[in-house]
């Protein structure tokens, strides 16, 4: 982050930093809505049972309790920290709450349902750059009723590539795999605990191939040959569909493997045509959560790989269900706070000013405040953000106040009602009419511009 927050893991931005974050959020909203995704918001809390029913993440969940609760759990189990499944906790992502939302509102939604959601989430992680305890995510998902054509897996990847390309960030790569491919391969070599193998492979970048091989052998009973085969698969990475031939060259046959190969080939083939250079087939990507069933995605910034994935997700065929009715989906989540923290700490983008205000209307006397408000109203009616000075100090002080606030223009009205506006950056001053004057287009609204950072400077500290 650009600054150290007073409470670790709960970032707060200065006004000019917040403007950069708002630019990121507005850009994402625009792209998502251009592709027909509807905005929703879910509650911040879920039951513990709902949050923990998929994946092993209980240590990351923040539980809720009242400071004065007559029904507080004073049992030994409560003291030991065992979670009451009916207790409430803050959501740790937006996918699990969305699954509940779909089930509860299925009668009111038109399927396939395309949704985007931008909200705060909370996880009890060790704070560091790129990992906060409170942070903003931006999700898009498509959910079907009973079935969901695989083509949506392809579309989701292309939408995210377009959205990220519109942000003031360095180049990026969507690293895509398919869990059917991986699970089919593991079964084909005789490793039936595919979830366990995936969890081990998911640690490859953190602990290295040798330690992953040890995990596969000691915890899952893999032979040397099986462990090496799993690592050989994870080592395949291509920017085109040549990964298919590389996988088949490993000599493993399995129906699920073939299904996954076919699906991943479709995603990569479409990406090569529509988002060239942005997507790679990376067969080491596993994703830790258990609810993914097909396509899985992680995204890194080129030159900033140590930051971790800035966008991840995938296909889930059984996360949401209601009786015999299932709602398969596919979605991706952008870590907005992770992105913004890197943008700010590396000066990758800057706001053109620290406040939305474009014009400060100066006061000649305290009695002119009402007339100044009339001028401000005229300017605001045409979309020009305007403030009125609080008191009639010397013009030099009012100009310094505007400069300190980052306001580019100061408006003056003399006793005869003549108006002038001064660009305090250049010193130029000219006659102006509040009914017609407009600042240059680049000054009308705050602009967020990308700063060209040399590759060496882009490396994380």
N, C-alpha and C positions, 0 to 999 in steps of 0.2 A: 504494500500500500504506500501511497505517497506520504502518509503520516502514520504515527503510532497512535491507535485509538486508546483512550483512557481505560477501557474495559476490553481486555484482549479477546479477539475473536468476534467482536461486534463492531464492524467498521462504520464510520461516519465520514461523510465527505464535506469538504468546504464548498461554498456556493459554485465556484468555477469547476470543481471536480464533479459536483452533482450535475452540472450542465452537460458534461461529457457523458455521464451515466444516462441522463435523459435522452441524449442524442442516440445512444445505443438502443435504448428501449423503444424510442419512436421509430427508428429504422427497422427494428425487428417487427414491430406491430404492422408497419406499412407493408413489408414483404409478406408476412403471414396473411394479412387480409387480402392482398392482391391474388393470393392463391386460394381464397375462399374459406379460410379458417375463421371460425367464430370464437369470440372471446368469452371465457367463463371465469368465475372465481369460486373456489371452494373454501370452506371454513378452515381455520388454522389448526384446529384440533381434531383428532380421531381417537377412537378407543385403542388401547394398547393391543387388543386382540386383532383389530383390523390392520394396524401398522406392522405387526410382527408375523403375519401369517405367511409371508413369502420372504425368504432370505434370512440370514443370521446377522442382524444389525442391532440387536437389543441394546448393546452398550452405547450406541450413538443416539438413542432416543431420549428427549427431554420430557419427563413426566410432569404433569400439572397437579398442584395441590394448593388448597387455600391456606393462608397463614393461620387462620382460626377455623379449624374444622372439627366439629364435635365428633365426627365419625372417623377421625384419623386412625389409621391402622397402627395399633401399638403391640401387635402380636410379634412373636419371634420371627415369623416369616416376613412380616412387614419390615422389621428392623434389618433383616438380612438382605432386603432390597428385592425380594421376589415381586414381579409385576402382577398387579391385579388386572386380568384381561378386560374388565369393565371400566378401569380407570382411564383418564384422558391423558393424551400426550400430544405435543406439537409434531406436526408432520415433518418427516425428514426428506421427503421428495414430493413431487406433484403427481406422480403416476399412480401410486396407491390410492390417494384421495379421489383421483379421477375415476378409477375403477369403481369405487363405491358410488360416486356421482352418477355414472352411467347406469348402474343397476337400479338405483333409486328413481331415476328419471327416464327410464327406458321408454315408458309410454308416451313421453312428450318429445322425444328426439327422433329426427329423421336419419336413418342409417343408409350408407356409411356416414357417421358423424365426424366432422372435421372441427377440431377444437385447438385453440391456443390459449395458454394460461401463463401469466407473468405474476409471480408472487414470491414472498419471503418463505424460506424454509429454515429448519433448525437441526443441527447435528452436533453432538458432543464430541467434536474432534479436537486434536491438539492444534491450536492456531498457528498458522504460518502463512507466508504469502501464497495465495491461491487456495487456502483452506481456512474458512471462517466458521464460527459457530452459528451465526445468523447471516444468511446470504440470499440473493435473489436468483431465481431460475426462470427461464423462459422456455416453455414446452410447447411442442406441437404433436398432435396425435390424430390418427384416423382409426375409428373403431367401427367394426361391422356387427351385424346381428346374425349369428350362426356361422357366417363365413366372411372372409375379407380377402379379395383378390390380391395375389402377390404383387401386382403392379404398384400397389400403394407403398410397398417397401422401396421401390425404385423412386417413386415420386418424392417421398419424405427426404431421401438423401439429396435429391436435386434441389428441393426447396431450401434445405439447410445450407447447401453450398452457395446458393444465391444470396441468402440472408447474411452469411458470414462474409461474402465477397463485398457486401455493401457497407461493412463496418470499417472504422479506422484502425485496422489491426494488420500485423504482418501476414505473410502468406501462410496458408494452413493446409493440412491434409486430413481428409476423412479416411480413417483406417477401418476397413470393413471386413468382417468374417461372417460365417454362418454356423450356428451351433449344431444344426443337423449334419453339416459336413464334418465338424469336429467329433460329434458323438458317434456318428456312423463309422468314422475312421477308428476311434478307440475300440468300439465293439468289434470291428473287423480284425483288430490285432489282439483281441481277447481281454480287453480291459472293460469290464461291465459297469464299474462305478464311474460312469462318465461325469457325473457332477463333481466327484472328488478329483478327477483328472483335470477338469476345467478350472477348479479352484487352484490347483497346483500350477497349471500353465499361466493363470492370471498373475502369478507372482514372478514371472520370468524376467521382466525388466527390473524388478526390485532386487532379486537375489541371485540372478544368473542361472545359466543352464545346468551347471554342476549340482547346485543345491536343489533345483527343481527335480533333477533326475533322482537325487537321494530321497526326496519326498515321495516321488512316485514308487520307488522301490520299498521304502520303509513303511509308508502309511497305506499304500494301495496294493502292495505285493507284486509290483511289476517286475518283470525280468529285465536284465540289461538291454536285451533287444527291443522289448516293448517300450522301455523308457526312451531309448534312442529313436525309435520310430515316432513316438509322440513329439519329441523335440525336432525331428526332421520336418514334420508337418508344420510345427509352429515357426520354423525358419523360412517358410515360403512367403515371399512378398513381391508382388508385381504391380505395375501401373497399367496393365492391360489384362486380357483374359488368358494369358499364357500360364497362369497358375493352374489351370485345369490339367494341362499336360504334365506339369510338375507333380501334381497330386497323384495322378494315375501312374506315373513312373515309380511311385513308391510301392506299387503292387498290391494294394489293399482293395478288396471288393466288399461292398455293402450297399443295400438298397437306400438306406438313409443317407449314406455318404453321397450317392449319386444325386439324390434329391437336393441336398445342400449345395453340391457343386453346380447344379443347374440354376438354382436360385441366385447364388453369388455371381455366377457368370452373367445373368441378366442385369444385375445391379451395376456391375463394373462396365459392361458393354454400353449401357445407357449413359453412364457417367463419362466415359471416354469421349462420347459424341457431344454431350450437352454441358459438361463441366470439366473440360480437359485439364489435366494436371492437378486436380483438386482431390481425387479419390484414388486410393490404392487398395488392392486386396492384400490384407495382412492376416495370415492364418494363426498369428499368436494372440489375437484379440479374443478374449473369452467373456468378459464382464462377470462380476462377482455375484450379482443377484440371481436368484434361482428362477425368476419368472420368465426369463427370455427363452424363446423356443426356436428361433430362426436367425434372421439377420441381426447382427450386433455391430455397433459402431462406437469408435472412440476417435476424437479429433485433437490434433496437436497443432500448435503454432510452430512454424519452421524457425529454428534458432532459439526457441523457447520451450523445448521439449521437457525440460525439468519442471515446468509449471504443471505438467500433467494434462489430462484431457479437459478441453474446454467445452466439449459437446459430446454427449454419449446417449446411448439408448438402443432400441432394437424392436424386434417382433415379440409379442407375447400373445399366445393363443388361448391361455386359460387363466389369466389374471382376474377377469371379471366374469361372473356367472350368476344365474338366477334359476335355481332348479336345474332342469335339463337345457335351459337356454344359455348359450355361451356368447360372449362378446369379444372376439379376437381383435387385436389392435397392433399398431406399429407407431412408434413415436420416438422423438429425440428431444433431449433437454440441453439447453445452453446454460452454462454457468456464468451468468451475467456479472456477478461480483468478482469472480476469478478473472474474467476478461478485463473488467474496468480497473481492477487493482494493478494488472500488468500494464495497461495503457497508461495509467497515471505514473507508476513508479519508473517506467522507462521513457516517459515523455513522448509516447507514440502519437498522441493527439492533444490538441489544445483548443479551448474555447476562445473565441475572439474577444470576449469580455467576461467579466465575472458576474454580471447581473443582466437580466433581460432588458433593463431600461436603456432606451436609445437617446432620450432627451430629458434634460433637467430644465424646468421652467424657473428662471431666476426671479427674485422679488426685488423691485426698486424700493418699495416701502412695505411695511407690514399690512397697510390698508389695501395693497394691490393683490393680496392673496386670492380674493374672490375672482378677480379678472384673470389671474394666472390659472385658476382652476378651469375657467371657461376655455382658455387656450389648450390646456391639457385634454379637456373633453373632446375638442375638435380633433386633436391629433390621435387620441385613442380610438375615436370613431372610425378612423381609417387604418387601424391596426398598428399604430406606432406606440410602443410602450413608453410611457411618460410619467415622470415624477414632478412634484412641485416642491421647491425649496421650503424649508420649515420656517425660516425667518430671513429678514432683509439685512443680511450682513453685506460687507463690502463685496463687490463683484469678484474681486480676486479670491476671496475666501470661498464664495459659492462655486467658482470654477475649480478651485483646489478640491472641494468636496466632490464634485462630479468626477474629477480625475482619480481621486482615491477610490471611488465606487466603481470606476471603469465605465462611466457614462460618456459616450463620445461627443454629444452635442449639448450646448447650453443655449436656451432661448431667452431673449431679452425683449422687453416691451417698454418703450419710453413713455413719458407723460403725455405725449401727443398720440399715443396709440400706434406708433410705428413699431413693427416687429423686425427683429433680426435674429439670426441663428449663427452660432459660432462652432466650428469644428475645432475642439480644443487640442486635437492631435497635430493639426497643421497650422492652426492659428487663423485660418481663413474665416471671415465673417461676411454675411450677405443678407440683404433684405429677404423677408419670407412672409408668406401668408399662411396662417394656421389652417385655413380651409383647403389649401392645395399643396403645401410643401410636403415633400417626402424625402427621407434620407436615401442615399445610394442603396441599391438592393443588397449589397454585402453588409450594410449596417442596419438594415431594417430589423433583422432578427439575429440572434446569436448564431455564429457559424462555428462548427467544430471541424477543424482541418487536420489532416494526417501529416505528421512530421516524418520526413524521410530519415530513418535511422540507419547508419552503416551496420553491416552484418555483425561486426565485432562488438559494437555497442549493444546490439540486441540480445547478447548472451546474458542469461541470468547470473546474478552475482553468486 
